[in-house]
Amino acid sequence: MNQIAFRDNKALTIDLSKVRYATASASLLLFAIVNRAQLSANSKNAGQNVRVLFPKKNENPEGHRWIVATGLSKALMAGTFRKLDNLTKEGRYFQSSTNPSEHSSATALFLAERAQLTSTQFRLLTSGISEAMLNVHHHAYNSLIFEPDIKVMKGSRWWQCAWFDPSKDKVVFIICDLGMGITRSYCNTLALPQAAERMLELNAVTEAMTQGNTCTGDNGRGNGSEDIKRPIGVGCAKNESLLILTGHTKYHYGSNESQPKTLYQDDEIPGTLVEWSLVPNRGKNDD
């Protein structure tokens, strides 16, 4: 779908009418890929090249809840910059931007109004989100190969969503981009040796998420990874986690784990996705 809709600019119909459940991360990645294809079509005056069919409430109530009621359907129809700006103005769960300084403030206000986080949680989460936005701005599309993307998207664009589940007492915030991914950014290359790809990817992501390491190699840099990890487990809360998907690598850091875990996956994620899952009412559902 990524290739057909964006690179080839061909018409595509996505049928979600029978889908009964969609995870937050899958929903956001779909939003990103569809939205970039829409912006590309608009830039080429190619018209609407992505058509999406949504679940109907009377025929598929579960799917309607996860795809329509969450606002994903509205996000999937936000194929212009004006409509993307409206998602933020209307306080929608799904949003997109290219401006870290402006949007980090808007996101902090959004979370303050909706998420029942402690002051420490709020401070650390907004700091981590800001760092993730800056990473997209400075590193995600830092290659000549992405110049057409940047032109289409009017900058180094990311997509984000906030997901609240009162029944599980969870606050989930996710941000993703469609750039080169952590491994290629950290190794400063778009081409990886195929024979060593698996181990190189895992090691690169682990190193990039370790304090003091940076793709620039500058001393005193590379502390942003700690900002991304700090919201997890503050106050010894259980069941909190940080999930990063980039390229073929899955990186997981849980509040009840002493060390992060990395896993190589056959499926490849375009760019990088970062997901924080926090417990706002600590102590109630820790067991």
Secondary structure as GFF3:
##gff-version 3
##sequence-region A 1 287
A	DSSP	alpha_helix	2	2	.	.	.	ID=ss1
A	DSSP	pi_helix	3	7	.	.	.	ID=ss2
A	DSSP	beta_strand	12	15	.	.	.	ID=ss3
A	DSSP	alpha_helix	24	43	.	.	.	ID=ss4
A	DSSP	beta_strand	50	53	.	.	.	ID=ss5
A	DSSP	alpha_helix	61	63	.	.	.	ID=ss6
A	DSSP	pi_helix	64	69	.	.	.	ID=ss7
A	DSSP	alpha_helix	72	76	.	.	.	ID=ss8
A	DSSP	alpha_helix	81	89	.	.	.	ID=ss9
A	DSSP	beta_strand	94	97	.	.	.	ID=ss10
A	DSSP	alpha_helix	100	114	.	.	.	ID=ss11
A	DSSP	alpha_helix	119	135	.	.	.	ID=ss12
A	DSSP	pi_helix	136	140	.	.	.	ID=ss13
A	DSSP	three_ten_helix	144	146	.	.	.	ID=ss14
A	DSSP	alpha_helix	147	153	.	.	.	ID=ss15
A	DSSP	beta_strand	158	165	.	.	.	ID=ss16
A	DSSP	beta_strand	170	177	.	.	.	ID=ss17
A	DSSP	alpha_helix	181	187	.	.	.	ID=ss18
A	DSSP	three_ten_helix	194	196	.	.	.	ID=ss19
A	DSSP	alpha_helix	197	208	.	.	.	ID=ss20
A	DSSP	alpha_helix	224	229	.	.	.	ID=ss21
A	DSSP	beta_strand	241	254	.	.	.	ID=ss22
A	DSSP	beta_strand	261	278	.	.	.	ID=ss23
###
